[in-house]
Every structure is written in structure tokens, then in C-alpha cells.
């Protein structure tokens, strides 16, 4: 027994691929739950995530492990038992939730055999739903069933051992479902944008009608004022003409000439005012920008403003659960600090590609997961794509990464060009679809000294 005689037992961890095994050390054992916690002393392998949501009855599940009968059939010698190879996978459904010896368990019908104990029961996204522990015997035509220690018990065991883990509560979304959802969102967003455009045009038309009515009313008032002034001047011209006849009869040539001139000037003024009176029919509404969608306050204007004023600074990024495909990562808010030159967190240089999007591929030395992070400063959207690669493909990516210098933040054009070429070369080695895609909306942290965004007080 490893717990009673630790010096007489050697623990080895054999990954599903590679050319070596890793030594292990027993940290904790729980006989009631049939669980043990083993530390990998050297080396690292990708950590699995635990699904912390509700496991539904009749949900499709997959049992992974190394059944002893498969080992016996495939092994040619003792070395084959410790040679890395892919685990055996079988699928089934959750039959029920039950309690076995006071332990919460999942009952399922995925095929397992002796040797599968300790192997995970996972969903379509690879999140752990339980740990397989028991299997019923199939006698006289009975269907066999298997029991898995539920994640509730596994999580409690890890907490008691002081071991942290990644818990994912979001439902599993397949790659096909993610694509269909993205297409549906695009259609819905296009429909919403079209409706917003129609509303904007209708509102602008109503404003135009009101503005044109006000212009017509103002023109009519001005026309009436011109007419009234012309009539008044013409009336004064008649009076001046009458005065000229009076002065002529009184033989007052000087006054007569003054009255005649006044009558002429007043008549000319009346005629000019009459001719200059505005016409309501000639009043039209004019704008320097005739498209209502580009007026301030409309969606198009907001998008144009966002594009003109890109979002940089100390950002807080919040995951958008309606987009992407979250499989094994936590969905908590993350911090991102990026400058207009593409320097991230003061140490990592990103490269700018098509559409002004900054991106960088992170290739770890030991884990088999490549992470590609992109950030669009025009929209404040960050996308993290993770690729879980086979060993040979992972080694090819590492060789490509090692082919050039890994620069810190820099403005050197030659270095940036070399980094861009290396990023392109790495991208060609990655699958078309990631295992996980996390879409986040980023906003500038309130009171950030580096904020230069119109959304400096908003965190999406």
C-alpha cells in the first residue's frame, strides 16, 4: 500500500504521448472517496478543468482510461505497459445521480473495465464530470453500469487537500454549435443595425419636417413684414406726392422739389421691398452631411468615433459568454495593459495585422497548449484562442518560435518585421479551429493615468 509503505512504492506518471514518464509523489489519499492526489515532481502536463455546473440526466459523457484487458492484449513486454499511448475512450449517457457508501456518484453506461478506475468521466468539451471508480457485473443478460465519483466529491477532496483547480460553470458548446451561434449573432446584429438605421432615418425625417415647418413659418413672417413695410413706404410716397401738389399750388418750388424727391425715393423703396419679399416655396432644408446615419448620436457616428479614437491603456476585460467557445478556462475578469505601440503589460510586444488588430502567439516550453491572443483597439474586443496540439506539432511550433529572437517591447522596424514573419509562420502550423475561443469586451479602468479613450469610465 503506497500510503503505508511509501518507500517501497515508486509512482510514475505516463502521459498519453511523448517519450518519457514523470516521477510522482503522493500528497493525499481519501479511502472513503477512493481518490488520491499525486504531485508530478518533474515536468508539466496540461491541467484538466472541472465542470462545476449541473450534470443533466441522459447527458452524453465519455470515459477515458487504460482498461487492463486492452493493456494485456496490446502489450508485448513489460516496457509496453509504461509506454505512452492514447487512452481508450468510450461514450455513454448519464443514467442517474446516486449515493454509493455515502458518496455522491454519477451512474452512466459508458463502457469501462478493470483498469479504468481513476480515469476521468468528461463531457464533449473535455471538462471532468467525475472520476470512474466502480463497474457492475453483467450477469444473465443484465446491462453493465459504471459509477463515477461526482465532481462535488472531487472538488471537496481538492479543497481539503489545499489544491487549487479550475472550475468552469458554463455549458459545453461544440465547435459546430459555436459557429452556428456566431452566425446567428451576426444575423441578429445585422438586423438590429438595420432597424437602428431605419429608426435613425425616421427620426431624422421627423426632425427635418419640423425644421422645414419652422423655416416656412419664419419665411412667411419675413414675407409679411416685407409686404407691410412696402405698403407703409408706398403710403408715405402717396402722401409726399399729395404734398408736392400742395406746394406747387402755393408756389413753393423748393418744398415742391423736396416732396417730389421724397415721393420718388419712397416709391422706389416700396418697390424694392416688394420685389425682395421671400417666397415660401423657395425655402429648402439643407445640411452639410445629408446622411442621417452620420449625424451625432447615431450608431454609425458612434462606430466612426470609436474607430477614430482607439482604446488603449489599463483595461479590464470581461468575458462575453454569448460568443466564442469556453471549454476549460475560468471566466473571471482579466487585466490587459496595452499601449498604442502594441506593448502589452510592459513586457510583451504584439504585432499589428489586418484591420489594425494586435496579436501575439504564446508558446510554452513544457505544456502542449498554444495560446494566440488578439486585441482590436477600435472595438475594445480581445479574443483568446487556445490550441491543444499533439507532441510532434507542438515541437514544430517550438522550433519555429526558437528560430528568431523573442523581443520585449520595441519600436524597431526591423525587429517588428521579423516578429511579424515569425507570427505568420507559427499561425500556419496551427489547426483551423481552436479547442477554445474566449471573447472578451475590454474597457479602460476608471481613473487610469494612461487612459486616452472616450470610454475611460466604462467597463463593458
C-alpha positions as CSV (number, residue, x, y, z in Angstrom):
1,X,0.0,0.0,0.0
2,X,1.5,3.3,-1.1
3,X,0.2,5.1,2.0
4,X,1.6,2.6,4.5
5,X,4.9,1.8,2.7
6,X,5.8,4.9,0.7
7,X,9.5,3.9,0.5
8,X,8.6,0.6,-1.2
9,X,6.4,2.1,-4.0
10,X,7.5,4.1,-7.0
11,X,4.9,6.3,-8.6
12,X,5.3,7.1,-12.3
13,X,3.0,9.3,-14.5
14,X,2.9,8.2,-18.1
15,X,1.4,10.9,-20.4
16,X,-0.7,9.9,-23.4
17,X,2.2,10.9,-25.8
18,X,5.8,11.6,-25.6
19,X,8.9,9.5,-24.9
20,X,9.2,9.6,-21.2
21,X,7.4,9.2,-17.9
22,X,7.5,11.5,-14.9
23,X,8.1,10.7,-11.2
24,X,5.2,11.3,-8.8
25,X,4.7,11.8,-5.1
26,X,1.6,11.0,-3.0
27,X,0.2,14.1,-1.5
28,X,-3.1,12.9,0.0
29,X,-5.4,9.9,-0.1
30,X,-9.1,9.6,0.7
31,X,-10.2,5.9,1.1
32,X,-13.8,6.8,1.5
33,X,-14.0,8.6,-1.8
34,X,-11.4,6.3,-3.5
35,X,-9.4,9.3,-4.5
36,X,-5.7,10.2,-4.3
37,X,-3.8,13.4,-5.1
38,X,-0.4,12.8,-6.7
39,X,2.1,15.6,-7.5
40,X,4.3,15.5,-10.7
41,X,7.7,16.0,-9.3
42,X,9.3,17.0,-12.6
43,X,7.7,18.2,-15.9
44,X,4.3,19.5,-16.6
45,X,1.2,18.3,-18.5
46,X,-1.9,20.3,-19.4
47,X,-4.3,20.5,-16.4
48,X,-7.9,19.4,-16.9
49,X,-10.8,21.6,-15.8
50,X,-13.7,20.6,-13.6
51,X,-17.2,21.3,-14.7
52,X,-19.0,22.9,-11.8
53,X,-22.4,23.2,-13.3
54,X,-25.4,20.8,-13.2
55,X,-24.8,17.4,-14.8
56,X,-28.1,16.5,-16.6
57,X,-29.6,13.1,-16.8
58,X,-29.1,11.5,-20.3
59,X,-26.2,13.9,-21.0
60,X,-23.6,12.4,-23.3
61,X,-20.3,11.6,-21.5
62,X,-17.0,10.0,-22.3
63,X,-14.9,7.6,-20.1
64,X,-11.2,7.8,-20.6
65,X,-8.6,5.4,-19.2
66,X,-6.5,2.3,-19.7
67,X,-8.5,-0.9,-19.2
68,X,-6.4,-3.8,-18.1
69,X,-7.7,-6.1,-20.8
70,X,-6.6,-3.7,-23.6
71,X,-3.2,-3.5,-21.9
72,X,-2.9,-7.2,-21.9
73,X,-3.9,-7.6,-25.5
74,X,-1.6,-4.8,-26.8
75,X,1.5,-5.2,-24.6
76,X,4.3,-7.4,-26.0
77,X,6.6,-7.0,-23.0
78,X,6.8,-5.1,-19.7
79,X,8.1,-2.0,-21.4
80,X,4.8,-1.7,-23.3
81,X,2.9,-1.2,-20.1
82,X,4.7,2.1,-19.4
83,X,5.0,3.3,-23.0
84,X,2.9,6.5,-23.7
85,X,-0.2,5.8,-25.8
86,X,-3.6,7.3,-26.3
87,X,-6.2,6.5,-23.7
88,X,-9.2,4.3,-24.6
89,X,-12.4,6.3,-24.9
90,X,-16.0,5.1,-24.7
91,X,-19.2,7.1,-24.8
92,X,-22.4,6.8,-23.0
93,X,-25.1,8.8,-21.1
94,X,-25.7,9.8,-17.5
95,X,-28.3,7.3,-16.2
96,X,-28.8,8.8,-12.8
97,X,-27.4,10.6,-9.8
98,X,-26.9,8.3,-6.8
99,X,-25.2,7.9,-3.5
100,X,-22.7,5.0,-3.0
101,X,-21.4,4.3,0.5
102,X,-22.4,7.9,1.4
103,X,-20.5,9.3,-1.6
104,X,-22.2,11.3,-4.4
105,X,-21.8,9.4,-7.6
106,X,-22.9,9.5,-11.3
107,X,-24.3,6.4,-12.8
108,X,-23.5,6.0,-16.5
109,X,-23.4,3.4,-19.2
110,X,-20.1,4.3,-20.9
111,X,-18.1,1.0,-21.3
112,X,-15.3,0.7,-18.7
113,X,-13.3,-2.2,-17.4
114,X,-10.9,-3.1,-14.6
115,X,-8.0,-0.6,-15.0
116,X,-10.3,2.3,-15.8
117,X,-10.5,3.3,-12.1
118,X,-9.1,6.7,-11.6
119,X,-9.8,7.7,-15.2
120,X,-11.9,10.8,-15.8
121,X,-15.5,11.0,-17.0
122,X,-15.7,14.0,-19.2
123,X,-18.2,15.9,-21.4
124,X,-17.8,16.9,-25.1
125,X,-15.5,19.8,-24.1
126,X,-13.2,17.6,-22.1
127,X,-14.3,19.0,-18.7
128,X,-14.2,16.5,-15.8
129,X,-17.6,15.4,-14.6
130,X,-16.4,12.7,-12.3
131,X,-13.7,10.0,-11.6
132,X,-14.6,6.4,-12.6
133,X,-14.4,4.1,-9.6
134,X,-16.8,1.1,-9.9
135,X,-18.5,-1.1,-12.5
136,X,-21.3,-3.6,-12.1
137,X,-21.0,-7.1,-13.3
138,X,-23.2,-8.1,-16.3
139,X,-24.8,-11.4,-15.4
140,X,-27.6,-13.3,-17.2
141,X,-28.2,-10.5,-19.7
142,X,-28.1,-7.6,-17.3
143,X,-26.7,-4.3,-18.7
144,X,-23.5,-3.2,-17.0
145,X,-23.3,0.3,-15.4
146,X,-20.4,2.3,-14.1
147,X,-20.1,4.6,-11.2
148,X,-18.0,7.8,-11.1
149,X,-17.2,9.9,-8.1
150,X,-19.0,13.2,-8.8
151,X,-17.2,16.5,-9.1
152,X,-18.8,17.6,-5.9
153,X,-16.8,15.0,-4.1
154,X,-13.7,15.6,-6.2
155,X,-13.9,19.4,-5.5
156,X,-14.3,18.8,-1.8
157,X,-11.4,16.5,-1.8
158,X,-9.2,19.0,-3.5
159,X,-10.2,21.8,-1.2
160,X,-9.4,19.7,1.8
161,X,-6.0,19.0,0.3
162,X,-5.4,22.7,-0.3
163,X,-5.1,22.1,-4.0
164,X,-6.4,24.8,-6.4
165,X,-8.2,23.8,-9.6
166,X,-10.0,25.4,-12.5
167,X,-13.8,25.2,-12.3
168,X,-15.9,26.0,-15.4
169,X,-19.6,26.6,-14.8
170,X,-20.6,27.3,-18.5
171,X,-22.4,24.7,-20.6
172,X,-20.3,22.9,-23.2
173,X,-20.6,24.4,-26.7
174,X,-19.4,22.3,-29.6
175,X,-17.4,23.8,-32.4
176,X,-20.4,23.4,-34.7
177,X,-22.7,25.0,-32.2
178,X,-20.3,27.9,-31.7
179,X,-20.2,28.5,-35.4
180,X,-24.0,28.4,-35.7
181,X,-24.3,30.7,-32.7
182,X,-21.8,33.2,-34.2
183,X,-23.7,33.2,-37.5
184,X,-27.0,33.7,-35.6
185,X,-25.4,36.6,-33.6
186,X,-24.1,38.2,-36.9
187,X,-27.6,38.0,-38.4
188,X,-29.2,39.4,-35.3
189,X,-26.7,42.2,-35.1
190,X,-27.2,43.0,-38.8
191,X,-31.0,43.0,-38.2
192,X,-30.6,45.2,-35.2
193,X,-28.3,47.6,-37.1
194,X,-30.8,47.8,-40.0
195,X,-33.6,48.5,-37.5
196,X,-31.5,51.1,-35.8
197,X,-30.7,52.7,-39.2
198,X,-34.4,52.8,-40.1
199,X,-35.2,54.4,-36.7
200,X,-32.5,56.9,-37.2
201,X,-33.8,57.8,-40.7
202,X,-37.4,58.1,-39.4
203,X,-36.2,60.3,-36.5
204,X,-34.2,62.4,-38.9
205,X,-37.1,62.7,-41.3
206,X,-39.3,63.9,-38.4
207,X,-36.7,66.4,-37.3
208,X,-36.4,67.6,-40.9
209,X,-40.1,68.1,-41.2
210,X,-40.2,70.1,-38.0
211,X,-37.2,72.1,-39.1
212,X,-38.7,72.8,-42.5
213,X,-42.0,73.8,-41.0
214,X,-40.2,76.3,-38.8
215,X,-38.3,77.7,-41.8
216,X,-41.6,78.0,-43.7
217,X,-43.1,79.9,-40.8
218,X,-40.1,82.2,-40.5
219,X,-40.1,82.8,-44.2
220,X,-43.9,83.6,-44.2
221,X,-43.4,86.0,-41.3
222,X,-40.5,87.7,-43.1
223,X,-42.5,87.9,-46.3
224,X,-45.4,89.6,-44.4
225,X,-43.0,92.0,-42.8
226,X,-41.6,93.0,-46.2
227,X,-45.1,93.5,-47.6
228,X,-46.1,95.6,-44.6
229,X,-43.0,97.8,-44.9
230,X,-43.5,98.2,-48.7
231,X,-47.2,99.2,-48.2
232,X,-46.1,101.7,-45.5
233,X,-43.4,103.2,-47.8
234,X,-45.9,103.4,-50.7
235,X,-48.4,105.1,-48.4
236,X,-45.7,107.7,-47.5
237,X,-44.9,108.1,-51.2
238,X,-48.6,109.0,-51.9
239,X,-48.6,111.5,-49.1
240,X,-45.4,113.0,-50.4
241,X,-47.0,113.2,-53.9
242,X,-50.0,115.0,-52.5
243,X,-47.7,117.4,-50.6
244,X,-45.9,118.2,-53.8
245,X,-49.2,119.2,-55.5
246,X,-50.0,121.4,-52.4
247,X,-46.6,123.1,-52.6
248,X,-46.9,123.6,-56.3
249,X,-50.3,125.4,-55.8
250,X,-48.7,127.5,-53.1
251,X,-45.8,128.4,-55.5
252,X,-43.2,126.9,-53.2
253,X,-40.7,125.4,-55.6
254,X,-38.2,124.4,-53.0
255,X,-40.7,122.4,-50.9
256,X,-42.3,121.1,-54.1
257,X,-39.0,119.6,-55.3
258,X,-38.3,118.1,-51.9
259,X,-41.7,116.5,-51.8
260,X,-41.3,115.1,-55.4
261,X,-37.8,113.6,-54.5
262,X,-39.2,112.1,-51.3
263,X,-42.2,110.6,-53.1
264,X,-39.8,109.1,-55.7
265,X,-37.5,107.6,-53.1
266,X,-40.3,106.2,-51.0
267,X,-41.9,104.6,-54.1
268,X,-38.6,103.1,-55.1
269,X,-38.1,101.7,-51.6
270,X,-41.6,100.3,-51.6
271,X,-40.9,98.6,-55.0
272,X,-37.6,97.2,-53.8
273,X,-39.1,95.7,-50.6
274,X,-41.9,94.3,-52.6
275,X,-39.6,92.6,-55.1
276,X,-37.3,91.4,-52.3
277,X,-40.0,89.7,-50.3
278,X,-39.0,86.0,-49.7
279,X,-41.1,83.2,-51.2
280,X,-42.1,80.3,-49.0
281,X,-41.8,77.9,-52.0
282,X,-38.1,78.7,-52.3
283,X,-37.3,77.6,-48.7
284,X,-35.5,74.2,-48.5
285,X,-33.8,72.3,-45.7
286,X,-30.0,71.9,-46.3
287,X,-27.4,70.0,-44.3
288,X,-23.7,69.7,-44.9
289,X,-24.0,65.9,-44.3
290,X,-27.2,64.6,-45.8
291,X,-26.9,61.1,-44.4
292,X,-28.8,60.9,-41.1
293,X,-26.8,57.9,-40.1
294,X,-23.7,60.0,-39.8
295,X,-25.4,62.6,-37.6
296,X,-24.1,62.8,-34.0
297,X,-25.8,60.3,-31.7
298,X,-26.4,57.6,-34.3
299,X,-24.8,54.1,-34.4
300,X,-22.7,54.8,-37.4
301,X,-21.4,58.0,-35.8
302,X,-20.5,56.1,-32.7
303,X,-18.7,53.4,-34.7
304,X,-16.8,56.1,-36.6
305,X,-15.8,57.8,-33.4
306,X,-14.7,54.6,-31.8
307,X,-12.5,53.8,-34.9
308,X,-11.1,57.3,-34.8
309,X,-10.3,57.1,-31.1
310,X,-8.8,53.7,-30.4
311,X,-9.0,52.2,-26.9
312,X,-5.6,51.8,-25.1
313,X,-4.5,51.9,-21.5
314,X,-5.0,49.8,-18.5
315,X,-8.1,47.7,-19.4
316,X,-10.4,45.3,-17.7
317,X,-11.7,42.6,-20.0
318,X,-15.0,40.8,-19.3
319,X,-15.8,37.5,-21.0
320,X,-18.8,37.6,-23.3
321,X,-20.5,34.2,-22.7
322,X,-22.7,34.6,-25.8
323,X,-19.6,34.4,-28.1
324,X,-16.8,32.1,-28.6
325,X,-16.4,28.6,-27.1
326,X,-15.3,28.2,-23.5
327,X,-14.2,24.7,-22.6
328,X,-11.5,24.6,-19.9
329,X,-10.8,28.2,-18.8
330,X,-12.3,30.3,-16.0
331,X,-14.5,33.2,-17.0
332,X,-13.3,35.8,-14.4
333,X,-12.4,39.3,-15.5
334,X,-8.8,39.8,-16.7
335,X,-6.5,42.8,-16.9
336,X,-4.8,44.0,-20.1
337,X,-2.5,46.9,-20.4
338,X,-1.6,47.9,-23.9
339,X,0.0,51.0,-25.5
340,X,-0.7,52.4,-29.0
341,X,2.7,50.8,-30.0
342,X,1.5,47.3,-29.1
343,X,3.4,46.9,-25.8
344,X,1.3,44.6,-23.6
345,X,1.8,44.6,-19.8
346,X,5.0,46.5,-20.2
347,X,7.0,43.4,-21.4
348,X,5.4,41.7,-24.4
349,X,5.4,43.1,-27.9
350,X,2.4,42.4,-30.1
351,X,2.3,42.8,-33.9
352,X,-0.3,44.7,-35.8
353,X,-2.1,42.9,-38.6
354,X,-5.1,43.3,-40.9
355,X,-7.7,45.7,-39.7
356,X,-5.3,47.2,-37.1
357,X,-5.7,44.2,-34.8
358,X,-2.8,43.5,-32.4
359,X,-1.9,39.8,-31.8
360,X,0.8,37.5,-30.3
361,X,1.2,33.8,-30.1
362,X,2.4,32.4,-26.7
363,X,4.3,29.1,-26.9
364,X,5.2,27.5,-23.6
365,X,8.3,25.4,-23.1
366,X,6.6,22.4,-21.5
367,X,2.8,22.5,-21.8
368,X,1.2,21.3,-25.1
369,X,-1.1,24.3,-25.3
370,X,-0.5,27.2,-27.7
371,X,-2.4,30.4,-26.9
372,X,-3.0,33.2,-29.5
373,X,-4.3,36.5,-28.1
374,X,-5.6,39.3,-30.3
375,X,-6.9,42.8,-29.4
376,X,-8.8,45.1,-31.6
377,X,-8.4,48.7,-30.3
378,X,-11.2,50.0,-32.5
379,X,-13.8,47.9,-30.7
380,X,-12.1,47.0,-27.4
381,X,-12.6,43.3,-28.1
382,X,-10.0,40.7,-27.1
383,X,-10.0,37.1,-28.3
384,X,-8.0,34.3,-26.7
385,X,-7.7,31.2,-28.8
386,X,-6.1,28.0,-27.3
387,X,-4.9,25.1,-29.3
388,X,-4.1,21.7,-27.7
389,X,-1.6,20.2,-30.0
390,X,-0.1,16.7,-30.4
391,X,3.5,16.3,-29.4
392,X,5.1,16.4,-32.9
393,X,3.0,19.5,-33.9
394,X,3.9,21.2,-30.6
395,X,7.6,20.6,-31.2
396,X,7.3,22.1,-34.7
397,X,5.8,25.2,-33.2
398,X,8.5,25.4,-30.6
399,X,11.2,25.1,-33.3
400,X,9.6,28.0,-35.2
401,X,9.4,30.1,-32.1
402,X,13.1,29.4,-31.4
403,X,14.1,30.3,-34.9
404,X,14.3,34.0,-34.0
405,X,14.8,36.4,-31.1
406,X,11.9,36.9,-28.7
407,X,11.8,40.7,-28.3
408,X,10.5,42.6,-25.4
409,X,8.6,45.8,-26.2
410,X,10.3,47.6,-29.1
411,X,9.7,50.2,-31.8
412,X,12.5,48.9,-34.1
413,X,11.0,48.4,-37.5
414,X,13.4,45.5,-38.4
415,X,12.6,43.6,-35.2
416,X,8.9,44.1,-35.6
417,X,9.0,42.8,-39.2
418,X,10.9,39.7,-38.1
419,X,8.4,39.1,-35.3
420,X,5.5,39.5,-37.7
421,X,7.0,36.9,-40.1
422,X,7.5,34.5,-37.2
423,X,3.9,35.0,-36.0
424,X,2.7,34.2,-39.6
425,X,4.9,31.1,-39.7
426,X,3.5,29.8,-36.4
427,X,-0.1,30.5,-37.5
428,X,0.4,28.2,-40.5
429,X,1.2,25.3,-38.1
430,X,-2.0,25.7,-36.0
431,X,-5.3,24.0,-36.7
432,X,-8.1,25.9,-38.5
433,X,-10.2,25.7,-35.3
434,X,-9.0,26.2,-31.7
435,X,-10.0,24.0,-28.9
436,X,-11.2,27.0,-27.0
437,X,-12.1,30.6,-28.0
438,X,-12.7,33.2,-25.4
439,X,-14.2,36.6,-26.5
440,X,-13.9,39.5,-24.0
441,X,-15.0,43.1,-24.1
442,X,-12.4,45.4,-22.7
443,X,-12.8,48.9,-21.2
444,X,-10.4,51.4,-19.6
445,X,-10.1,51.2,-15.9
446,X,-11.6,54.2,-14.1
447,X,-9.0,56.9,-13.3
448,X,-6.3,55.2,-15.3
449,X,-3.4,57.6,-15.8
450,X,-2.8,56.1,-19.3
451,X,-6.4,56.4,-20.4
452,X,-6.9,58.1,-23.8
453,X,-10.3,56.6,-24.7
454,X,-13.8,58.1,-24.8
455,X,-14.8,55.1,-22.7
456,X,-12.4,56.0,-19.8
457,X,-15.1,55.5,-17.2
458,X,-16.8,52.4,-18.7
459,X,-16.0,48.8,-18.1
460,X,-18.1,46.6,-20.5
